[in-house]
Amino acid sequence: MPHTATGTPAGPGTGPGERLRERIAGYERRFRTLFEEYFDALAAGALDAPSFSRFTPECLALLRDLSLRGGKRMRVVLLNEAARLVTDEPVEGLDSAALSIELLQTHGLVHDDLIDDSATRRGGPSTYYAYREKFPHDRQAAIGLTVLAGDLALALSLRALLDAPLPPAMRQAMVEVQTRAATDTFVGQIVDLERDFTPTVPDEDVLHGVADYKSARYSLLAPLRLGLLAAGGQPDRYDDELSRYAQLVGICGQMRDDYLDLFGDAATMGKPTGTDLRDGKRSYTVVALLSAVADSGTGGGSDRVVVESALGDASCTPETVAAVREIAERRGVPDRMRADMRRHAEQASLVAAAWRPRWRDEAVTFFEQLPVWSVERTR
């Protein structure tokens, strides 16, 4: 029976979407074991800390808990599939790169939840709220330890590459990729906050720029670069097209997240809808909604009042969110957003298709199929 690269049987009659899910699930299972072993080693002494410290092991336990609550590990998938563009043989350094990528993600989640004052993450308490519970009468200690936990995850992300069993030149090149990705992400976080303080509704270029810097560059472009680097694929030679692919898929992903925040099913997602509306974020969905109600004709005035009064109202009720959703649906916002997502996904697929003369057909097909699958999945 034929097997995928991750050892998952490819059953007879399996469609492209199901094969993609099987492949992704195989990477997820393998990486979870790797991540568990990594944190076990840190707890057993790989992380040097004074013996008297109680806070350091507690911090490490919180990072472990948050990290292991991860989902499909798409960054790890992209890393491994990027290497498969070049070869189907085992590639040294991919496990170290995978750890680095996911530790950088953990860093981002810890700091995101502090910035957004989020109580939950991935079905459990955020690191910030875990520290708030531990220090109910000392908010500054909770803030300080949360910042340091995120910083520790970032340092461990780079150390995972510096300790990798690779030639020094390869280690250095990988660290440069991750350092650049982290820097771009921090800039993305800054402009993400800035976007919500501008007096006018941000245009498409601003939204795309935020999506690119905040997520696409570290979630998509960095794994592509690292996988190709490890396999000897010389990513610098193809940086423009890799960046274009990452930008398009990143835009799709951010649009999808923003879309589900208002139009998704709360039970399926495991979190309430309307968060961006309550927080006053100028997301893709909120901007599309504001544009839709800007027309004062046929109920536009009353619709606009409902939307604008809900925007930024932290106490906005589920009933009000449902009313805003109904306004958006009546004005065609979901249909337009789905069409935009599909258009960007198809453009990304065309970018990947152009890789076929250069790289392995099976891996190119994966990157062709991934964008449309990503925007069509339900969670």
Sequence and secondary structure as in RCSB ss.txt:
>XXXX:A:sequence
MPHTATGTPAGPGTGPGERLRERIAGYERRFRTLFEEYFDALAAGALDAPSFSRFTPECLALLRDLSLRGGKRMR
VVLLNEAARLVTDEPVEGLDSAALSIELLQTHGLVHDDLIDDSATRRGGPSTYYAYREKFPHDRQAAIGLTVLAG
DLALALSLRALLDAPLPPAMRQAMVEVQTRAATDTFVGQIVDLERDFTPTVPDEDVLHGVADYKSARYSLLAPLR
LGLLAAGGQPDRYDDELSRYAQLVGICGQMRDDYLDLFGDAATMGKPTGTDLRDGKRSYTVVALLSAVADSGTGG
GSDRVVVESALGDASCTPETVAAVREIAERRGVPDRMRADMRRHAEQASLVAAAWRPRWRDEAVTFFEQLPVWSV
ERTR
>XXXX:A:secstr
  B TTS B  TT  HHHHHHHHHHHHHHHHHHHHHHHHHHIIIIIS   TT SHHHHHHHHHHHHHHT  S HH
HHHHHHHHHTT SS  TTHHHHHHHHHHHHHHHHHHHHHHHT SEETTEE HHHHHHHH TT HHHHHHHHHHHH
HHHHHHHHHHHHTSSS HHHHHHHHHHHHHHHHHHHHHHHHHHHHTT SS   HHHHHHHHIIIIIIIIIIHHHH
HHHHHTT  GGGGHHHHHHHHHHHHHHHHHHHHHHHHHS HHHHTS S HHHHHT   HHHHHHHHHH   TTTH
HHHHHHHHHHTT TT  HHHHHHHHHHHHHTTHHHHHHHHHHHHHHHHHHHHHTTTTTS HHHHHHHHHHHHHHH
HS  
